[in-house]
Every structure is written in C-alpha cells, then in structure tokens.
Amino acid sequence: MQVLVTGGAGFIGSNLAERLLADGHRVVALDNLDPYYDLNIKRRNLNTCRKVGEDRFEFVEGSITDESLVKEVIAGRGVDVIFHEAAKAGVRPSVEQPKEYNANNVGGLLTVLETAADNGVDRFVNASSSSVYGVPEYLPYDEDHPNHPKSPYAVTKRSAEYYCNVYDDLQDLPTVSLRYFTVYGPRMRPNMAISNFVSRCLNSKPPIIYGDGEQTRDFTFVDDVVDANLALLDTDAADGETMNIGSSDNISIRKLAEYVVEETGADIDIVHEERKDADARHTHADVSKASDLIDYEPSVDIRQGVSRFIDWYRENRDWYEPLVRN
Ligand SMILES: NC(=O)c1ccc[n+]([C@@H]2O[C@H](COP(=O)([O-])OP(=O)(O)OC[C@H]3O[C@@H](n4cnc5c(N)ncnc54)[C@H](O)[C@@H]3O)[C@@H](O)[C@H]2O)c1
C-alpha cells in the first residue's frame, strides 16, 4: 500500500512511518520541519525511517498548506491511505499564535482533505487530541462528553474533526479521527513532562512539577497509538467516527515523577513551581468505543512505558539529551 504520513518527521508520525515500512508498505512523509523543537531530532527520525524502508521511504520537505505540493504528493504517488499527523502541537504557544495554529492545523488539514477527496484516497486518519474535551463534566471522557476547548490548539483540533466528518458525509472520503491522550515514548517531543523528568533525573537535577502535581493524565505509550492507526488499514468499521485512544492507567503528574525518580535510581527530591494555565487539570479516556470498533487495547502500562523510555533514553543520550530543555 502507498501511505502518506503528514508530519512524518515528528514524534508520532515517524514511529508510525517506521512500523508501516517494517510491515512492507511504501511511505511518503510530508513535513515542513517546523522548528518548534530541535530539528536534529526530526532529521534523526527521518534517518531511522530511511534505514528501515530503504527505497520504499521518501521524504518530501514542505507544508500541508502548499496546495500544489500536496497535490503532487497525493496524485503523483497514487496515495491509498493518509495518516495526518502534521500540526503545530503545543497547547501553550497556541495562546500566543492562534492564527498560525489555525492556518496549519485547520487550513493545512483542509488542503490535504480536499486533495484526498479529489484523488480517490481510500481513508484519511486524523490525529486529534483529548484537549477537545476541556474541563471535564465527568470522567473518564467518552466520545459523547461535551467539548469545551480551552486553547486555540484545542479549537483547531475540534475544527479538524468537524471537517473530517463533513468530508466523510459529503465527499465520499472515509475519515476517522483519533483523540490521542498524552502520548510518550522513544523520540518523544523533548518539551514534554516525561522527557524532562527523565533528563533531569539522569543529570542529578530535581524534576519540576508545575502546580501541586495532582493533575492526572492518561499517558499513552506511542506503540499503542501506532497500533490504533495500523488497525485502520484493514477495516472500515470506524469510518466517519471519532474515537479516544488512551492508556490502561491514569495517574497524577506527582506519581509519574515518583516513578521516574525510582526507575532512574536518582537520589533526588521533586520540586514544585507555579502552575501554568491552558493545560487541562484532568484527562482520562474511556476507550471502549475504539475497543468495540477496532479491537483497540492499550498494552503498555505506565511503569513498563517509563522503564522502556528510560532504557531508550540511555541508549540515545548522545544525540537526544543535549537537545532536551532543562
Ligand atoms: N504527542 C501527544 O501527546 C499528542 C496528543 C494529542 C494529539 N497529538 C497530535 O498528534 C500529532 C503528532 O504529534 P507529535 O507529538 O508527533 O508532534 P510533533 O511536533 O513531533 O510532530 C508534528 C510534525 O508536524 C510537522 N508540521 C507542523 N506543521 C506542518 C505543516 N504546515 N506542514 C507539514 N508538516 C508540519 C512538524 O514539523 C512535526 O514534525 C499532532 O497532530 C498532534 O496535535 C499529539
């Protein structure tokens, strides 16, 4: 199958591309190498894909907002399935740059959707986010929970879902939106809690928690997210749907920091600093819809995932660590 992974140089996109290539598919990654975090990490991600895929992997540097380039990629390669991972991904910076987030995450998505519909693409899988829920009225969130997006980023993610539904209904383009819940694992974005905690502990610095640490999250290991996406290559059961993709356990940031301290063997006390707003206080996924439709079952619990990430981090310290903001 010929697959397009937008955002294929990023964390989730490159993990997905690597698995697709290992499974024998042809992959084209379209990514504009947005400098949101260090580009050396993205270049390493692409090199990993090249090694696995050899001549079945192609990288196209450019933006999802560039109509002629998107057309050239989709029509020119005869793309069958699109995994749309490209986005400006940070919640906090979106408050400062709402127009840029909208242009990328909504405008860019529309360009890819429109071109996919024009060129008979079989399925469009959209990376959405638990941030669309905002403040919980009840937990865990199921997909019927009302949406109260609390940041420009979350608004773009909800808008993208609406557009996917419209294209599924009106343009005969099967679409599925997956609402990811805090994804982590090898090659993760360096400005996220787990990578920061691990980096600081391995360098004998205290992990910093913003606020009281009682915020809770579903931390979802990237392999589970990749599995959910891959399942959609073989089934139309979720076409037109939006589904939560979360983890098997929900823990507080404080507990997470304690796990990291224990697993790294650091002899260190956790530090608290003032909480920054825009991030939801609690997120927790009900994944029964994905379980019913695509047999989704998160397989990596937080202890295993943290331990696997620390092992990976130690092995890749020479190029990954100096790039982690401390
Ligand atoms: N990581 C998480 O916890 C998480 C949670 C919920 C949703 N998501 C969503 O999953 C997707 C992947 O996230 P990630 O964590 O891998 O982030 P990432 O920043 O590592 O990857 C996103 C990639 O998209 C690229 N990109 C941005 N704008 C682009 C444009 N205009 N044209 C082409 N490429 C562009 C970036 O260069 C980057 O490589 C995003 O859509 C994000 O919103 C991630």
The ligand as an ORCA input file, in Angstrom:
! r2SCAN-3c Opt
* xyz 0 1
  N       2.159     13.904     21.478
  C       0.978     13.988     22.081
  O       0.871     13.796     23.295
  C      -0.280     14.296     21.286
  C      -1.505     14.291     21.978
  C      -2.674     14.589     21.272
  C      -2.608     14.837     19.901
  N      -1.403     14.858     19.272
  C      -1.389     15.144     17.834
  O      -0.636     14.134     17.184
  C       0.040     14.682     16.050
  C       1.520     14.387     16.124
  O       2.048     14.975     17.316
  P       3.576     14.774     17.761
  O       3.588     14.663     19.234
  O       4.208     13.725     16.942
  O       4.151     16.216     17.398
  P       5.452     16.619     16.549
  O       5.556     18.098     16.685
  O       6.605     15.781     16.949
  O       5.042     16.242     15.057
  C       4.265     17.072     14.236
  C       5.021     17.241     12.922
  O       4.215     18.054     12.041
  C       5.097     18.885     11.300
  N       4.340     20.029     10.806
  C       3.833     21.081     11.510
  N       3.221     21.941     10.676
  C       3.351     21.422      9.426
  C       2.972     21.861      8.128
  N       2.333     23.019      7.932
  N       3.274     21.083      7.055
  C       3.937     19.911      7.213
  N       4.342     19.450      8.422
  C       4.053     20.211      9.504
  C       6.186     19.270     12.294
  O       7.383     19.681     11.631
  C       6.350     17.983     13.095
  O       7.436     17.208     12.590
  C      -0.299     16.169     16.035
  O      -1.393     16.378     15.167
  C      -0.710     16.447     17.468
  O      -1.602     17.549     17.536
  C      -0.234     14.592     19.929
*
